[in-house]
Amino acid sequence: MHFETLHQLLHQTHLLLRQRVAGMLSQSLLIRNWLIGHHLVEFEQKGLDYAQYGDRLLPRLAGELAKSGLPGMPHATLVLCRNFYLTHPQLAPEIAKFPEILAEEHQKAQQFQILSESADAWTLPADVLCSVFFGETNLKNTLLNRLQQFLLSLDNGFCFEARQKSFLTGTRHYKIDLLFYHRLLKCPVLIVLRTHRFKPEDAVRMNYHLRAHRENGLAEGDNPPVGIILCTWQDEAVVRYATGAVKELSLVRRYMALLPAERVLRDFLLEAKGLE
């Protein structure tokens, strides 16, 4: 293992687990707010002593919660939770699955603990461990790792710049899965990977990325950026090139001549995912 490999492993481990925690936290907060709203409405409709509180219910409840160690549940938050439940009652079937989700996460944690105590645990390939414990999110990370290495191995001008690069345009952030600079084309190459069937909105979003990057991310002398959309699902893969920000036909032809062919990238995706 080289130093750079170690650096990449530590970096990706940190990003993966941070994203995992952030996703779980966001999901848990959504479920919490819906359930709080549900309990409030249930009490308003069926509470045996609701008449004692009436319009004072939420302020009184916020005060009692603060006294019991929940200062982050003020009156305004309770109102929002109540409104969230009333606006989205259709979430009930999904919320009902929450105990199953918790049980599954607990089971994964136990499996991970058993493996970590085994002397041979870490001889498993990293992508196998990831697919066991982190599912679809890590499938994308695994494919991005391999794609990054694959493009650099082509030795035809790709220079790696960033992973999950975030840009600010006005008040909006947009993120690119992989950002390269092509030294022969003298242009940025924006790559996004989707683990679903190709959708028209994927192309719309890529064109937005290209326009924003052309306006804010080019250095002097750079050519307009080009985008590559990769979609993989089941036993199929789709590759789309986006050159909506490029008006010069001769430049588009030069791009397509120096960039990997769709067939090459499609075959790579299928092989990397282990579907062939």
C-alpha positions, 0 to 999 in steps of 0.5 A: 500500500502506498501513502496516497492509497492510505490517504484515499482510504482514510478520506473515503472511510470518513466521508462514507460514515459521515454520510451514513450518520447524516442520512440516519439522523435526517431520517430519524428527525423526520420520523420523530417530527411526524410521530410527535405531530401524530401524538398531539393530534391524537390527544387533541381528539381523544385525550381524556383531560384535553379540556383542561388545556385547550389552546394552552396545550402546546405552550404548557407542553413545551414548558414541561418538556424543557423542565424534563431536559428537552429544551429543543422542543419549544412551542413553535416546533410543536406547531410545526410537528403538528402541521407536518403530520396533518399535511402528510398523513399518507406517511403512516405506512412508511413510519410503521416500518421504523421498528423493522428498520431499527431491528435491521440496523441493530442486526447489521451492527451485531454482524459487523462486531462479529466480523471485526472480532475475527482474525480474518475479517479484514481480508474481505474485499472492501466492496464486499464489506461495504455492500453488506453494511452500507447498501446502495449508498456504498455501491455508488461509492465503490463504483466511483472509486473504480471509475476514478482509477479506470479513467486515470489508467487510460492515460489519455489526458484525465487529471483528477481534481476532486470527489463530491465537489460542491459549488455555490451558485447564488444561494444554491449548492450543487455537487459533482461526483467526480471532477476531472480536468482534461489536459488535452481538451483543456476543459473540466469534465464533470461526472455524475453517477446514478444508481437508477434508470436514466431519467430526463431530469438527470440530463436537465440537472447536468446541463445546469451543472455545466452552465453554472460551472462555465460561469463560475468554475473556468480558469483563463484559457479553459474550454467549456466543460463537458459532462458525463452521466452514468446510470447503472441498474440491475443488469443494464447501464447507460452513458450520456454525454452532455455538451449543452454548454458547448456551441462550437461543433468542431469542439464537440467533435474533438471532445467526442474523439478524445473522451472514452466511447459510450461502449467503453464506459458502459462495459466498465460499469457492468464489469465493475458492478459484477453483472457480467 
